[in-house]
Amino acid sequence: MARGRIGVGDWAIAVGVAAVLLVTALSGHHPVTDLRPLGYALLLAGALSLAAHRLAPVAVLAVTGVSVLGHQAVGLDVPAVAYLVAVYATVRAGHRIVAVAGSLGMILALPVVLLASAQDRLVGEAFTHSRDILQVAWLVAAGAAGEALRQAERRADEAERTREETARRRADEERLHIARELHDSLTHQISVIKVQAEVAVHVARRRGEQVPEALLAIREAGREAARELRATLEALRDDTGSPPHGVEQVPALVERARTTGLDATLTIGGHRDDVPVAVDRTAYRIVQESLTNIARHAAATTASVRIDYRPDAVVIRVDDDGKARPDTALVPGVGLLGMRERVTALGGRLRAEPRGEGGFTVQAELPVERPS
């Protein structure tokens, strides 16, 4: 059941009940007293309070109960329709005990109020009148209607949860299928690259030749790709596991970038407290993708990586002195698009553009919610 604000339908119910009760009161024969305006005010207040029957059903039950007792006490003999609606709403919201206790209190209090307000009435007449005003059958019917609708909504919620569980199970099956496909299509090729690089390094060293830095980089990249592939496959098989990489592995990324001849530096500022898994993983991927783009496209000689831990965010900045210029048209590739999607998914901001002094900069700000 939707809660949180009073809708047009809620006001329509309240105004409709108020109109019916007001017409009934004006068309009936009631004793003329100075308190009749107060009775009309209580009547309207109880009916209009029904607008909040979904937002605060228990409070509405109390208001309508006081309204019924009040307008009966001043002589307005009007059916307790607003209270019946409040009983229905309270039971529908799951407060059955409150509704039953309130109704029993009303049954006991109403004759007392009638006797106190009309000294010339007999006790028997008062009890007969109270049964006409607030019959137990109507109370039971209102409560039963509320309970029936509450059960129907509960069954609908359970059906929705079942659909969500089915969707999650299908997603799990799809992850397993993707994992198998990745294993079949990539593992072999990466293994071949890694083995060939290992053999080439071994042969060069056996011959006493100097091993080219590029070959060593290929070997290390092959090892890293194999590790990441295994970790990715595990993540696809079980998406609740810990991420394969995080900020703690960034120094290794920078060190590998140096093996390619790039003068790469790393600076970390602030204190690293508990960082959400998604932020930790995204920070690593941004640095990884940025350094990969520098190695492939920038023709740079230096690169700087800076990670700042702030109270409300983790900021990553990667600069290089490559060939990009301010007047160079930026054509975002798959890597930049992937970074932007990751950052946007976390509610962060990404800036990727040529620097004024030459080269390229990538800056990402990932928001972090700290426990209060």
Secondary structure per residue as TSV (DSSP state, phi and psi in degrees):
chain	resnum	aa	ss	phi	psi
A	1	M	-	360.0	130.0
A	2	A	-	-70.5	132.6
A	3	R	-	-134.8	172.2
A	4	G	S	117.8	-26.0
A	5	R	S	-158.4	159.0
A	6	I	-	-89.7	123.0
A	7	G	-	-95.8	177.0
A	8	V	H	-63.7	-39.7
A	9	G	H	-61.8	-37.0
A	10	D	H	-63.7	-43.7
A	11	W	H	-66.8	-34.9
A	12	A	H	-62.3	-42.0
A	13	I	H	-63.0	-46.8
A	14	A	H	-62.4	-46.3
A	15	V	H	-67.1	-38.9
A	16	G	H	-61.8	-46.6
A	17	V	H	-63.7	-41.1
A	18	A	H	-61.4	-41.6
A	19	A	H	-64.5	-44.1
A	20	V	H	-61.6	-46.2
A	21	L	H	-67.0	-38.6
A	22	L	H	-66.0	-43.0
A	23	V	H	-62.7	-41.6
A	24	T	H	-61.8	-42.9
A	25	A	H	-66.2	-41.7
A	26	L	H	-71.0	-29.0
A	27	S	H	-88.6	-8.7
A	28	G	S	-90.1	170.5
A	29	H	-	-102.9	115.5
A	30	H	-	-130.4	153.0
A	31	P	-	-65.2	139.1
A	32	V	-	-82.8	116.7
A	33	T	-	-137.8	165.8
A	34	D	T	-70.5	-15.5
A	35	L	T	-94.2	3.2
A	36	R	H	-59.1	-40.3
A	37	P	H	-58.8	-36.8
A	38	L	H	-64.4	-37.8
A	39	G	H	-62.8	-43.2
A	40	Y	H	-63.1	-40.1
A	41	A	H	-63.5	-42.5
A	42	L	H	-65.4	-38.0
A	43	L	H	-61.0	-47.5
A	44	L	H	-69.3	-37.8
A	45	A	H	-62.1	-44.0
A	46	G	H	-63.4	-41.8
A	47	A	H	-68.9	-44.5
A	48	L	H	-69.7	-24.4
A	49	S	G	-64.8	-16.8
A	50	L	G	-63.5	-16.2
A	51	A	G	-59.8	-26.2
A	52	A	G	-101.0	22.0
A	53	H	T	-66.1	-25.0
A	54	R	T	-88.6	-32.9
A	55	L	T	-75.1	-41.2
A	56	A	-	-144.7	73.6
A	57	P	H	-62.9	-37.8
A	58	V	H	-67.3	-42.0
A	59	A	H	-63.6	-41.1
A	60	V	H	-64.3	-38.6
A	61	L	H	-59.6	-43.2
A	62	A	H	-66.3	-42.4
A	63	V	H	-65.0	-45.8
A	64	T	H	-66.6	-34.8
A	65	G	H	-63.7	-46.0
A	66	V	H	-63.1	-37.5
A	67	S	H	-62.1	-45.2
A	68	V	H	-61.7	-47.6
A	69	L	H	-62.2	-38.4
A	70	G	H	-67.8	-50.6
A	71	H	H	-73.6	-24.2
A	72	Q	H	-71.5	-35.2
A	73	A	H	-65.6	-32.1
A	74	V	T	-91.2	2.7
A	75	G	T	104.0	5.5
A	76	L	-	-87.0	102.1
A	77	D	-	-85.6	85.5
A	78	V	-	-124.7	136.7
A	79	P	-	-56.8	147.0
A	80	A	-	-85.5	57.4
A	81	V	H	-64.4	-42.3
A	82	A	H	-61.3	-39.3
A	83	Y	H	-67.7	-37.7
A	84	L	H	-62.5	-42.0
A	85	V	H	-63.2	-38.6
A	86	A	H	-66.2	-38.2
A	87	V	H	-61.4	-45.1
A	88	Y	H	-58.2	-46.5
A	89	A	H	-66.6	-38.2
A	90	T	H	-67.4	-43.4
A	91	V	H	-66.0	-40.1
A	92	R	H	-61.7	-33.4
A	93	A	T	-78.5	-4.2
A	94	G	T	98.5	5.3
A	95	H	-	-97.0	63.3
A	96	R	H	-67.3	-42.9
A	97	I	H	-63.0	-40.7
A	98	V	H	-62.7	-43.2
A	99	A	H	-63.4	-43.4
A	100	V	H	-65.7	-45.4
A	101	A	H	-63.4	-42.0
A	102	G	H	-64.0	-40.0
A	103	S	H	-67.9	-41.1
A	104	L	H	-62.6	-40.0
A	105	G	H	-62.3	-40.0
A	106	M	H	-64.3	-42.5
A	107	I	H	-61.4	-37.2
A	108	L	H	-80.1	-34.7
A	109	A	H	-81.1	-31.1
A	110	L	H	-62.7	-45.5
A	111	P	H	-61.3	-37.0
A	112	V	H	-63.4	-42.4
A	113	V	H	-64.3	-41.4
A	114	L	H	-65.0	-41.8
A	115	L	H	-67.0	-39.2
A	116	A	H	-68.4	-29.1
A	117	S	H	-91.3	-12.6
A	118	A	-	-139.4	93.8
A	119	Q	T	-67.8	-21.6
A	120	D	T	-87.1	1.5
A	121	R	S	-89.0	147.8
A	122	L	-	-84.0	155.1
A	123	V	H	-59.3	-44.0
A	124	G	H	-61.6	-40.6
A	125	E	H	-63.8	-38.6
A	126	A	H	-63.5	-44.1
A	127	F	H	-67.7	-37.4
A	128	T	H	-64.3	-41.7
A	129	H	H	-64.1	-40.0
A	130	S	H	-64.6	-34.3
A	131	R	H	-68.8	-32.9
A	132	D	H	-68.1	-34.7
A	133	I	H	-76.0	-46.1
A	134	L	S	-135.4	75.9
A	135	Q	-	-72.3	141.1
A	136	V	H	-61.7	-33.9
A	137	A	H	-61.0	-40.1
A	138	W	H	-67.8	-37.5
A	139	L	H	-62.7	-43.5
A	140	V	H	-63.5	-41.2
A	141	A	H	-63.9	-42.7
A	142	A	H	-64.0	-44.6
A	143	G	H	-64.1	-40.4
A	144	A	H	-65.0	-38.5
A	145	A	H	-64.2	-42.8
A	146	G	H	-64.0	-41.1
A	147	E	H	-66.3	-40.7
A	148	A	H	-61.7	-43.1
A	149	L	H	-70.0	-35.5
A	150	R	H	-62.9	-42.3
A	151	Q	H	-65.2	-39.0
A	152	A	H	-63.2	-41.4
A	153	E	H	-66.7	-37.0
A	154	R	H	-64.1	-41.9
A	155	R	H	-65.2	-36.7
A	156	A	H	-65.1	-40.0
A	157	D	H	-63.9	-41.0
A	158	E	H	-64.3	-38.8
A	159	A	H	-64.3	-38.7
A	160	E	H	-65.0	-42.2
A	161	R	H	-63.5	-36.7
A	162	T	H	-63.5	-41.4
A	163	R	H	-63.4	-40.4
A	164	E	H	-65.0	-40.7
A	165	E	H	-64.0	-39.0
A	166	T	H	-63.8	-41.1
A	167	A	H	-64.4	-41.5
A	168	R	H	-64.3	-39.0
A	169	R	H	-64.5	-40.5
A	170	R	H	-65.9	-36.9
A	171	A	H	-64.3	-39.4
A	172	D	H	-62.8	-42.0
A	173	E	H	-63.4	-37.5
A	174	E	H	-68.0	-37.1
A	175	R	H	-62.1	-41.9
A	176	L	H	-62.9	-39.4
A	177	H	H	-64.3	-43.4
A	178	I	H	-62.9	-40.5
A	179	A	H	-60.3	-43.0
A	180	R	H	-64.9	-41.3
A	181	E	H	-64.0	-43.4
A	182	L	H	-62.3	-41.7
A	183	H	H	-60.3	-45.3
A	184	D	H	-68.6	-36.8
A	185	S	H	-91.1	-26.8
A	186	L	H	-109.9	-34.9
A	187	T	H	-58.0	-44.1
A	188	H	H	-62.5	-48.1
A	189	Q	H	-63.9	-42.5
A	190	I	H	-66.2	-37.9
A	191	S	H	-63.3	-40.3
A	192	V	H	-62.5	-45.5
A	193	I	H	-60.7	-45.3
A	194	K	H	-64.9	-43.9
A	195	V	H	-64.8	-43.8
A	196	Q	H	-62.4	-40.7
A	197	A	H	-65.6	-41.7
A	198	E	H	-61.2	-44.2
A	199	V	H	-63.7	-43.2
A	200	A	H	-63.0	-41.2
A	201	V	H	-65.3	-42.7
A	202	H	H	-62.8	-45.5
A	203	V	H	-63.8	-43.3
A	204	A	H	-61.8	-43.2
A	205	R	H	-68.5	-35.0
A	206	R	H	-65.9	-34.0
A	207	R	T	-81.9	-5.0
A	208	G	T	80.3	15.3
A	209	E	-	-88.9	154.9
A	210	Q	-	-75.3	129.8
A	211	V	-	-79.0	124.8
A	212	P	-	-61.1	142.4
A	213	E	H	-60.0	-35.1
A	214	A	H	-62.8	-38.7
A	215	L	H	-67.5	-40.4
A	216	L	H	-63.7	-38.0
A	217	A	H	-65.3	-39.8
A	218	I	H	-63.2	-42.9
A	219	R	H	-61.9	-45.1
A	220	E	H	-67.3	-38.0
A	221	A	H	-64.7	-37.9
A	222	G	H	-63.6	-42.4
A	223	R	H	-62.3	-45.4
A	224	E	H	-64.9	-40.1
A	225	A	H	-62.9	-39.8
A	226	A	H	-64.4	-41.8
A	227	R	H	-64.1	-44.9
A	228	E	H	-65.7	-37.1
A	229	L	H	-63.5	-43.7
A	230	R	H	-61.9	-43.3
A	231	A	H	-64.8	-39.8
A	232	T	H	-65.1	-41.7
A	233	L	H	-61.6	-40.8
A	234	E	H	-64.7	-39.4
A	235	A	H	-65.3	-36.9
A	236	L	H	-68.8	-34.6
A	237	R	H	-72.9	-31.4
A	238	D	-	-145.9	96.9
A	239	D	T	-76.0	1.3
A	240	T	T	-92.7	-4.5
A	241	G	S	-73.8	169.6
A	242	S	-	-71.3	150.7
A	243	P	-	-66.8	148.9
A	244	P	S	-67.0	-30.1
A	245	H	-	-141.0	156.6
A	246	G	-	-151.9	-166.2
A	247	V	G	-61.0	-28.8
A	248	E	G	-61.8	-23.0
A	249	Q	G	-92.2	-1.1
A	250	V	H	-61.8	-40.7
A	251	P	H	-56.1	-35.9
A	252	A	H	-66.1	-36.1
A	253	L	H	-62.1	-46.4
A	254	V	H	-64.0	-39.3
A	255	E	H	-64.4	-40.5
A	256	R	H	-66.4	-34.3
A	257	A	H	-63.4	-33.8
A	258	R	H	-66.4	-30.6
A	259	T	H	-66.5	-17.2
A	260	T	T	-88.8	1.5
A	261	G	T	98.3	0.9
A	262	L	-	-86.2	131.6
A	263	D	E	-82.1	89.3
A	264	A	E	-105.2	139.0
A	265	T	E	-126.8	155.4
A	266	L	E	-130.8	130.9
A	267	T	E	-128.9	130.6
A	268	I	E	-122.5	123.8
A	269	G	E	-116.3	152.1
A	270	G	S	85.2	-177.8
A	271	H	-	-107.3	129.4
A	272	R	-	-86.3	99.2
A	273	D	-	-89.1	-161.2
A	274	D	-	-67.4	116.8
A	275	V	-	-108.9	133.8
A	276	P	-	-54.3	147.6
A	277	V	H	-56.2	-45.0
A	278	A	H	-63.0	-39.8
A	279	V	H	-67.2	-43.5
A	280	D	H	-59.9	-45.9
A	281	R	H	-67.3	-41.5
A	282	T	H	-65.7	-39.2
A	283	A	H	-59.7	-44.0
A	284	Y	H	-61.8	-44.8
A	285	R	H	-65.6	-34.1
A	286	I	H	-65.7	-45.8
A	287	V	H	-63.3	-43.4
A	288	Q	H	-60.8	-48.0
A	289	E	H	-67.3	-38.0
A	290	S	H	-63.9	-45.9
A	291	L	H	-66.7	-34.5
A	292	T	H	-63.8	-44.4
A	293	N	H	-64.1	-37.7
A	294	I	I	-63.1	-44.4
A	295	A	I	-65.6	-34.8
A	296	R	I	-86.0	-40.4
A	297	H	I	-121.9	-21.0
A	298	A	I	-83.3	-24.1
A	299	A	-	53.7	43.6
A	300	A	-	-95.4	158.3
A	301	T	S	-108.6	-23.7
A	302	T	E	-132.1	153.2
A	303	A	E	-149.8	142.0
A	304	S	E	-125.5	134.4
A	305	V	E	-116.9	127.5
A	306	R	E	-130.2	131.3
A	307	I	E	-123.0	120.1
A	308	D	E	-113.2	125.8
A	309	Y	E	-94.8	111.9
A	310	R	-	-107.9	166.6
A	311	P	S	-58.3	-32.6
A	312	D	S	-120.3	7.0
A	313	A	E	-164.2	160.4
A	314	V	E	-114.0	123.8
A	315	V	E	-111.8	126.9
A	316	I	E	-116.3	131.8
A	317	R	E	-135.7	130.7
A	318	V	E	-127.5	119.9
A	319	D	E	-118.3	150.0
A	320	D	E	-140.2	168.1
A	321	D	-	-110.0	36.3
A	322	G	S	-73.0	-162.3
A	323	K	S	-82.8	-6.3
A	324	A	-	-64.4	142.0
A	325	R	-	-129.8	156.5
A	326	P	T	-55.6	-30.7
A	327	D	T	-89.5	7.0
A	328	T	S	-80.7	129.8
A	329	A	-	-70.4	126.8
A	330	L	-	-85.7	121.3
A	331	V	-	-113.4	98.3
A	332	P	-	-65.1	130.7
A	333	G	-	-93.8	-169.3
A	334	V	H	-62.9	-37.0
A	335	G	H	-63.0	-48.6
A	336	L	H	-64.5	-40.2
A	337	L	H	-62.3	-40.6
A	338	G	H	-64.2	-42.0
A	339	M	H	-61.2	-44.3
A	340	R	H	-63.3	-39.5
A	341	E	H	-64.3	-41.9
A	342	R	H	-63.2	-46.3
A	343	V	H	-66.3	-44.2
A	344	T	H	-62.7	-38.1
A	345	A	H	-61.6	-27.0
A	346	L	T	-93.0	3.6
A	347	G	T	78.7	20.0
A	348	G	-	-99.1	-169.1
A	349	R	E	-130.5	142.9
A	350	L	E	-127.3	133.7
A	351	R	E	-124.9	120.9
A	352	A	E	-135.0	112.5
A	353	E	E	-163.3	161.6
A	354	P	E	-65.0	148.6
A	355	R	-	-87.7	154.2
A	356	G	T	-63.5	-35.0
A	357	E	T	-88.4	7.3
A	358	G	S	102.6	150.5
A	359	G	S	93.3	-169.1
A	360	F	E	-133.1	150.0
A	361	T	E	-131.7	141.6
A	362	V	E	-126.6	122.2
A	363	Q	E	-130.8	127.2
A	364	A	E	-125.0	136.8
A	365	E	E	-117.4	113.9
A	366	L	E	-108.1	114.9
A	367	P	E	-68.5	146.4
A	368	V	-	-128.9	127.2
A	369	E	-	-94.1	114.3
A	370	R	-	-87.0	144.1
A	371	P	-	-65.6	137.7
A	372	S	-	-79.2	360.0
